[in-house]
């Protein structure tokens, strides 16, 4: 089991969308640092990073949708208080 996400074993973990948003912010910071570099390599990396940002945004939206679905169906997660998982096995 991962050590980053909230789970029965890791009640102090974080939500997937929060981790992805932090990662997106880091990629965006890197983009701004190379945005004025006109060398072909920098332009290529910047173009790749823009695509990565788009994928991260899509992943954030999916993770948020899953969280909203679970909240509507089962109420807020109690994993941070040692509660059982809302779906799946402990």
N, C-alpha and C positions, 0 to 999 in steps of 0.2 A: 504494500500500500504506500502511496506517496506520502511524503512528510510535509507537503505544502497545503493541501486542501483540508477543509473541515471534514472530519469523519469521527466515527465512534472512538477510534484509536487516537485521533488527533483533534480534540475538541477546541484547541486554540488556533487551528489552521485558518486559512482564508478562503473566501469564495473564489471560484475560478475566474469570474468576470473581473474581480479586483486585481488579481495577479496579471491577467491579460491587459488591463488598462495601464498598470504600472509598466509592463513591458512595452506597450505601445508608446507611452510617454518617453521611455528611454530611446526607442528607435527614432522618434520624432526629434529628440534633442540631437542625436547623431546626424540626422538629416540637415538640421540647421547649421551644424558645424562644417559640413562639406558643401553646402549649397552654393558657395561662391567659387569653388574649385572647378575650373573648366577643363581639367585634364580628362581624357576619355575614360580612364579608370574610375575617376570620381563620379563622372556622369553616369557610368554604368552602375556603380554601387548605389547611387542616389535613386536611379530608376528602379533597381531591385528593391530598395528600401520602401519606396512608394507602394510597390505591389505588396510587400509584406505588411505595410500599414493597412492596406485595404483588407487583406486576409484577417489581420488581427481584429479589425473593426467588425467584420462578419462573425468572427468567433465570439467576440464580446456580446454581440446581439443575440447569438444563439444561447450563450450561457445565461444571459439575463432572461431570455424567454423561458428557459428551463426553470430558473429560480422562481419566476412569476407563476408558472404552472404549478410547481410544487407548493408554493405559498397558498394559491387559491384552493388546491385540492386537499392539502393536509395541514395548512397553517404554517407559521414560522418554524424554522428548524430549531430543535432543542439540542443539537449535537454539541454546542459550546457549553452546555450544562450537563453533559453526560447522557443526554437522551438518546433514544434509539434512532436509527436512520429512518427517514420518511419513506423510502423505497429501498428494495434490495435487502441484503443480509448485513448483519453487523460484523 
